[in-house]
Amino acid sequence: MLPLLGLPVMAVEDRTPFADAVLEQRYQALIRETRCLVCQNQTIADSNAPLAADLRRQIRQQVADGASDADIVNYLVTRYGDFVLYRPPMKPTTWLLWSGPALLVLIGLLVFARVIYVRSRQPLDEEPA
Protein backbone atom coordinates (compact mmCIF):
# COMPACT_ATOMS: atom_id res chain seq x y z
CA MET A 1 0.00 0.00 0.00
CA LEU A 2 2.88 2.36 0.80
CA PRO A 3 4.30 2.40 -2.79
CA LEU A 4 0.89 3.42 -4.14
CA LEU A 5 0.90 6.60 -2.06
CA GLY A 6 3.71 8.01 -4.19
CA LEU A 7 1.83 7.69 -7.50
CA PRO A 8 0.10 11.11 -7.34
CA VAL A 9 3.48 12.76 -6.77
CA MET A 10 4.83 11.20 -9.95
CA ALA A 11 1.93 12.66 -11.95
CA VAL A 12 2.74 16.28 -11.08
CA GLU A 13 3.52 18.34 -14.14
CA ASP A 14 6.32 20.88 -14.23
CA ARG A 15 4.65 24.19 -15.09
CA THR A 16 7.66 26.42 -14.48
CA PRO A 17 8.42 28.50 -17.56
CA PHE A 18 11.69 28.14 -19.43
CA ALA A 19 14.46 30.51 -18.40
CA ASP A 20 14.82 31.51 -22.05
CA ALA A 21 11.80 33.44 -23.36
CA VAL A 22 12.35 32.15 -26.90
CA LEU A 23 12.12 28.53 -25.72
CA GLU A 24 9.00 29.34 -23.73
CA GLN A 25 7.37 30.92 -26.80
CA ARG A 26 8.26 27.89 -28.94
CA TYR A 27 6.86 25.55 -26.28
CA GLN A 28 3.63 27.55 -25.95
CA ALA A 29 3.19 27.70 -29.74
CA LEU A 30 3.69 23.95 -30.06
CA ILE A 31 1.23 23.00 -27.32
CA ARG A 32 -1.37 25.40 -28.73
CA GLU A 33 -1.13 23.80 -32.19
CA THR A 34 -1.37 20.22 -30.93
CA ARG A 35 -4.79 18.59 -30.54
CA CYS A 36 -5.64 16.57 -27.46
CA LEU A 37 -6.32 13.05 -28.68
CA VAL A 38 -8.71 12.38 -25.80
CA CYS A 39 -10.73 15.63 -25.85
CA GLN A 40 -10.35 16.16 -29.64
CA ASN A 41 -11.71 19.70 -29.55
CA GLN A 42 -9.08 21.14 -27.24
CA THR A 43 -5.40 21.83 -27.51
CA ILE A 44 -3.11 20.00 -25.16
CA ALA A 45 -2.49 23.38 -23.52
CA ASP A 46 -6.17 23.56 -22.51
CA SER A 47 -6.74 19.90 -21.71
CA ASN A 48 -6.43 18.23 -18.31
CA ALA A 49 -6.39 14.70 -19.75
CA PRO A 50 -3.46 12.52 -18.68
CA LEU A 51 -2.45 11.99 -22.32
CA ALA A 52 -2.33 15.77 -22.86
CA ALA A 53 -0.11 16.15 -19.78
CA ASP A 54 2.17 13.44 -21.14
CA LEU A 55 2.37 15.18 -24.52
CA ARG A 56 3.17 18.49 -22.82
CA ARG A 57 6.00 16.80 -20.90
CA GLN A 58 7.35 15.21 -24.07
CA ILE A 59 7.26 18.51 -25.97
CA ARG A 60 8.85 20.36 -23.02
CA GLN A 61 11.66 17.80 -22.89
CA GLN A 62 12.28 17.95 -26.63
CA VAL A 63 12.32 21.77 -26.63
CA ALA A 64 14.76 21.70 -23.69
CA ASP A 65 16.93 19.16 -25.54
CA GLY A 66 17.19 21.54 -28.51
CA ALA A 67 14.97 19.74 -31.02
CA SER A 68 13.58 21.95 -33.79
CA ASP A 69 9.87 22.61 -34.15
CA ALA A 70 9.82 20.49 -37.32
CA ASP A 71 11.47 17.57 -35.48
CA ILE A 72 8.92 17.77 -32.68
CA VAL A 73 5.97 17.96 -35.09
CA ASN A 74 7.39 15.04 -37.10
CA TYR A 75 7.73 13.01 -33.90
CA LEU A 76 4.10 13.70 -32.96
CA VAL A 77 2.78 12.96 -36.45
CA THR A 78 4.80 9.75 -36.69
CA ARG A 79 3.47 8.58 -33.35
CA TYR A 80 -0.16 9.82 -33.52
CA GLY A 81 -0.88 10.67 -37.16
CA ASP A 82 -1.96 13.94 -38.79
CA PHE A 83 -4.98 14.15 -36.49
CA VAL A 84 -2.74 15.45 -33.69
CA LEU A 85 -2.27 18.71 -35.64
CA TYR A 86 -4.90 21.43 -35.69
CA ARG A 87 -3.80 22.31 -39.21
CA PRO A 88 -3.06 19.02 -40.96
CA PRO A 89 -1.00 19.28 -44.16
CA MET A 90 -2.63 19.19 -47.59
CA LYS A 91 -1.91 15.73 -48.99
CA PRO A 92 -3.95 12.95 -50.63
CA THR A 93 -4.97 11.43 -47.30
CA THR A 94 -6.39 14.76 -46.06
CA TRP A 95 -8.03 16.05 -49.26
CA LEU A 96 -11.49 15.03 -48.05
CA LEU A 97 -10.85 16.80 -44.75
CA TRP A 98 -9.94 20.03 -46.53
CA SER A 99 -12.56 19.82 -49.29
CA GLY A 100 -15.38 18.37 -47.16
CA PRO A 101 -17.01 21.69 -46.19
CA ALA A 102 -16.97 22.94 -49.79
CA LEU A 103 -18.44 19.63 -51.01
CA LEU A 104 -21.26 19.83 -48.46
CA VAL A 105 -22.11 23.39 -49.51
CA LEU A 106 -22.07 22.35 -53.17
CA ILE A 107 -24.36 19.39 -52.47
CA GLY A 108 -26.72 21.67 -50.53
CA LEU A 109 -26.84 24.16 -53.41
CA LEU A 110 -27.56 21.37 -55.90
CA VAL A 111 -30.40 20.01 -53.75
CA PHE A 112 -31.80 23.53 -53.34
CA ALA A 113 -31.62 24.16 -57.12
CA ARG A 114 -33.31 20.82 -57.81
CA VAL A 115 -36.17 21.57 -55.39
CA ILE A 116 -36.71 25.02 -56.94
CA TYR A 117 -36.66 23.54 -60.46
CA VAL A 118 -39.18 20.80 -59.62
CA ARG A 119 -41.53 23.24 -57.87
CA SER A 120 -41.36 25.73 -60.71
CA ARG A 121 -42.49 23.03 -63.16
CA GLN A 122 -45.58 22.10 -61.13
CA PRO A 123 -48.88 23.74 -62.14
CA LEU A 124 -50.42 26.20 -59.74
CA ASP A 125 -53.45 24.97 -57.84
CA GLU A 126 -56.32 27.29 -58.57
CA GLU A 127 -58.97 27.75 -55.93
CA PRO A 128 -62.61 27.41 -57.05
CA ALA A 129 -64.41 30.74 -57.16
Sequence and secondary structure as in RCSB ss.txt:
>XXXX:A:sequence
MLPLLGLPVMAVEDRTPFADAVLEQRYQALIRETRCLVCQNQTIADSNAPLAADLRRQIRQQVADGASDADIVNY
LVTRYGDFVLYRPPMKPTTWLLWSGPALLVLIGLLVFARVIYVRSRQPLDEEPA
>XXXX:A:secstr
 TGGGGHHHHT       SSHHHHHHHHHHHHSBB TTTSSSBTTT   HHHHHHHHHHHHHHHTT  HHHHHHH
HHHHH GGGBSS   SGGGHHHHHHHHHHHHHHHHHHHHHHHHHHHS       
